């Protein structure tokens, strides 16, 4: 009985980790898109005298 509960608990944990990893992939993709857009806006602003799109 304890082994069955342990297996069920592990299945729940691994299912939750799988969902979390999938969410983290979407977050990483959004960060990548924002980062690439920063390069596009930086190159467009470089002609106007501003070479950086960030403060530091």
C-alpha positions in Angstrom: 0.0 0.0 0.0 2.8 2.4 0.8 4.6 1.6 -2.4 1.4 2.4 -4.4 1.0 5.7 -2.6 4.7 6.5 -3.3 4.3 5.7 -7.0 1.1 7.9 -7.2 2.9 10.7 -5.4 5.9 10.5 -7.8 3.5 10.5 -10.8 1.8 13.6 -9.5 5.2 15.3 -8.9 6.5 14.4 -12.4 3.3 15.6 -14.0 3.6 18.9 -12.2 7.2 19.3 -13.2 6.3 18.6 -16.8 3.7 21.3 -16.8 6.2 23.7 -15.1 8.8 23.0 -17.8 6.3 23.6 -20.5 5.4 27.0 -18.9 9.1 27.9 -18.5 9.7 27.2 -22.3 6.9 29.7 -23.1 8.4 32.3 -20.7 11.9 31.7 -22.3 10.4 32.2 -25.7 8.7 35.5 -24.7 12.0 36.8 -23.2 13.9 35.8 -26.4 11.3 37.8 -28.5 11.6 40.8 -26.3 15.4 40.6 -26.4 15.4 40.4 -30.2 13.0 43.3 -30.4 15.4 45.3 -28.3 18.1 44.8 -30.9 15.8 45.9 -33.7 14.8 49.1 -31.8 18.4 49.8 -30.9 19.5 49.7 -34.5 16.6 52.0 -35.5 17.5 54.5 -32.7 21.2 54.4 -33.5 20.7 56.7 -36.5 19.0 59.2 -34.2 22.0 59.5 -31.9 21.0 57.0 -29.2 23.0 53.8 -29.4 21.5 52.0 -26.4 17.9 50.8 -25.7 18.7 50.1 -22.0 19.8 52.4 -19.2 23.0 50.8 -18.0 
